[in-house]
Amino acid sequence: MPIVDHASRLITCKLVYYGPARSGKTTNLTYLHAALPGAQVGELTSLSTRRDRTLFFDYLPVDLGAVGPYRVRFQLFTVPGQPFYRATRQLVLRGADGVAFVADSQRHRWEENFESLQDMHANLAEHGIDARELPLVMQFNKQDLPTAEVGTPAELSAALNFRRVPELAGDALHGVGIVETLRALGTCVLRRLGADDSASSATPGGLAARASAFAESPAADELTVGVLTGVAGSTA
């Protein structure tokens, strides 16, 4: 659940980037970190291992500006995709308010995408969360590779997007679809807050209508980043 600080009028939401190893989760956050104004970007730390490029999770506090009388801050995490880090994925997923599933579009990795999606549902169930109710968007990454090597967004959608959640084609190396993925997930999370009676009462006027307006506002395009202190690591 989001953390609501009434004294400072701040709502903090946790967004988790999930997907198989080397699908581009860390590249998503790295791109956002580099593309956003330096004075507004918090520290992004990645911990590497000898077995892979990353170990734990990335931490990037993102402040999407004001929503009514409350400011909304998004904290972005990635999970390690390697099978032997399942316990870590469970830990990072705890308390998530929304998930961006980053799929690898390469045809030889489709089974890994499906296994990772099943793993995500299982880990959410461990936390007592119904995956069908959690805000989710899908990004079909690596669409910049030769067409013979990757599936089309339509093919990936048919294979993975059985919930018909928002989906975007992505190229994390060059930033295609990266900001759009974050915006889509953030908007889904804000709309869910507006549908929650307790959240609506906590933020006078509710958030549902404001979320739609916010998605089209300059603040959504700027994606201003607030500075927080944290330690992180991640998966690629």
C-alpha positions in Angstrom: 0.0 0.0 0.0 1.1 3.6 -0.6 2.6 5.4 2.3 0.6 8.6 3.1 2.3 11.3 5.2 -0.4 13.7 6.1 2.0 16.1 7.8 4.1 16.6 4.7 1.2 15.9 2.3 3.3 13.3 0.6 2.1 10.0 -1.0 4.9 7.5 -1.7 4.3 4.6 -4.1 6.5 1.7 -4.9 6.9 0.6 -8.5 8.8 -2.6 -9.4 10.3 -3.5 -12.7 10.0 -7.3 -13.1 11.0 -9.7 -15.8 13.6 -12.4 -16.8 17.3 -11.8 -16.4 18.9 -9.4 -19.0 15.5 -8.3 -20.3 16.3 -4.7 -19.8 15.0 -3.7 -16.4 18.2 -2.0 -15.2 18.6 -0.4 -18.6 15.1 1.2 -18.2 16.1 2.8 -14.9 19.6 3.7 -16.2 18.1 5.5 -19.1 15.6 7.4 -16.9 18.4 8.3 -14.5 20.6 9.7 -17.4 17.8 11.4 -19.3 16.2 13.4 -16.4 17.7 16.7 -15.1 20.8 16.0 -13.1 19.8 18.3 -10.2 16.6 16.3 -9.7 17.9 12.8 -9.9 18.7 10.8 -6.8 21.5 8.3 -6.5 21.1 5.1 -8.6 23.3 2.3 -7.3 23.9 -1.1 -8.9 25.6 -4.1 -7.2 27.3 -6.5 -9.5 28.3 -10.2 -9.0 30.7 -12.5 -10.7 27.7 -14.6 -12.0 25.9 -11.7 -13.6 25.9 -8.0 -14.0 23.6 -7.2 -11.1 22.6 -8.6 -7.7 19.8 -6.9 -5.9 17.7 -3.9 -6.8 17.8 -0.4 -8.3 16.4 2.4 -6.3 15.3 5.6 -8.0 13.0 8.0 -6.2 10.8 9.7 -8.7 8.6 12.7 -7.8 5.8 13.2 -10.3 4.8 16.5 -8.9 1.6 17.6 -7.1 -1.7 15.9 -7.3 -4.2 18.1 -5.6 -2.9 19.0 -2.1 -0.6 16.0 -2.0 2.7 15.4 -3.8 3.2 11.9 -5.2 6.6 10.3 -5.1 7.4 7.0 -6.9 10.2 4.8 -5.8 11.4 2.5 -8.6 13.0 -0.9 -8.0 14.1 -3.7 -10.2 14.3 -7.4 -9.2 17.1 -9.8 -10.1 15.8 -12.1 -12.8 18.1 -15.1 -12.2 16.3 -18.2 -10.9 18.5 -18.5 -7.8 17.4 -15.0 -6.6 13.8 -15.9 -6.0 13.9 -15.0 -2.3 15.2 -11.6 -3.2 12.5 -11.1 -5.8 9.9 -11.9 -3.1 11.5 -9.3 -0.8 11.6 -6.5 -3.4 8.1 -7.2 -4.5 6.7 -6.8 -1.0 4.6 -3.7 -0.7 4.6 -3.0 -4.5 1.9 -0.6 -5.7 2.4 -1.4 -9.3 4.6 -3.5 -11.6 6.2 -2.9 -15.0 6.8 -6.3 -16.6 9.8 -6.0 -19.0 9.7 -8.8 -21.5 12.5 -9.8 -23.8 11.2 -9.7 -27.4 13.8 -12.2 -28.7 12.1 -15.3 -29.9 14.4 -17.7 -28.1 13.6 -16.1 -24.8 9.8 -16.3 -24.9 9.7 -19.3 -22.5 11.8 -17.3 -20.0 9.3 -14.5 -20.3 6.4 -16.8 -19.5 8.3 -18.4 -16.5 9.1 -15.0 -15.1 5.5 -13.9 -15.4 4.4 -17.1 -13.6 7.1 -16.4 -10.9 5.7 -12.9 -10.4 2.2 -14.2 -9.9 3.5 -16.8 -7.4 5.5 -14.2 -5.4 2.5 -11.8 -5.3 0.4 -14.7 -4.0 3.0 -15.3 -1.2 2.3 -11.7 -0.1 -1.5 -12.3 -0.2 -1.8 -10.0 -3.3 -4.2 -10.8 -6.1 -2.2 -10.2 -9.2 -5.3 -9.4 -11.2 -5.9 -6.3 -9.0 -2.4 -4.9 -9.0 -1.7 -2.1 -11.5 0.4 -3.7 -14.2 1.9 -2.6 -17.6 3.9 -4.6 -20.0 6.9 -3.4 -22.0 8.1 -5.5 -25.0 11.8 -4.6 -24.9 14.5 -5.0 -27.5 12.3 -4.1 -30.4 15.4 -2.5 -32.0 16.9 -5.9 -32.9 16.5 -7.4 -36.4 12.9 -8.3 -37.1 13.9 -11.9 -37.8 15.1 -12.2 -34.2 12.2 -10.7 -32.3 8.5 -11.1 -32.1 6.2 -8.3 -33.0 4.3 -6.4 -30.2 1.1 -8.1 -31.4 2.7 -11.6 -31.0 4.1 -10.8 -27.6 0.7 -9.4 -26.5 -1.1 -12.6 -27.5 1.5 -14.7 -25.7 1.8 -12.7 -22.5 -0.9 -10.1 -22.0 -3.8 -12.2 -21.0 -5.1 -9.4 -18.7 -5.1 -6.9 -21.5 -3.2 -4.4 -19.5 -1.5 -1.3 -21.0 1.4 -2.4 -23.2 4.3 -0.7 -25.0 7.0 -1.6 -27.5 10.4 -0.7 -26.0 14.0 -0.1 -26.9 15.6 0.6 -23.5 19.1 1.3 -25.0 17.8 4.3 -27.0 14.9 5.3 -24.7 12.0 4.3 -26.9 8.9 3.6 -24.8 10.8 4.0 -21.5 9.3 7.3 -20.2 5.9 6.1 -21.6 6.1 2.9 -19.6 6.7 4.8 -16.4 3.9 7.3 -17.2 1.5 4.5 -18.0 2.2 2.6 -14.8 2.1 5.7 -12.7 -1.3 6.7 -14.1 -2.6 3.2 -13.3 -1.4 3.4 -9.7 -3.0 6.8 -9.2 -6.3 5.6 -10.7 -6.2 2.7 -8.2 -5.6 5.1 -5.4 -8.7 7.1 -6.5 -10.8 3.9 -6.4 -9.7 3.1 -2.9 -12.0 4.6 -0.4 -9.4 5.0 2.3 -7.0 6.7 -0.2 -9.8 8.9 -1.4 -10.6 10.0 2.1 -6.9 10.6 2.8 -6.6 12.9 -0.2 -9.6 15.3 -0.4 -11.4 15.2 -3.7 -10.0 11.8 -4.7 -7.3 10.9 -7.2 -9.1 9.2 -10.0 -10.0 12.3 -12.0 -6.7 14.0 -11.2 -4.8 11.0 -12.5 -6.3 11.4 -16.0 -5.6 15.1 -16.0 -2.1 14.5 -14.7 -1.3 12.0 -17.5 -1.7 14.8 -20.0 0.0 17.5 -17.9 3.6 19.0 -18.4 4.6 17.3 -15.1 4.0 13.9 -16.7 6.4 14.8 -19.5 9.0 16.3 -17.3 8.9 13.4 -14.8 10.8 15.5 -12.3 12.8 13.4 -9.9 13.1 14.1 -6.1 16.2 13.3 -4.2 16.2 10.6 -1.6 19.0 8.6 0.1 19.0 4.9 -0.5 21.1 1.8 -1.4 20.3 -0.3 -4.3 21.3 -2.9 -6.8 19.5 -4.6 -9.7 19.3 -7.0 -12.6 19.7 -6.2 -16.2 
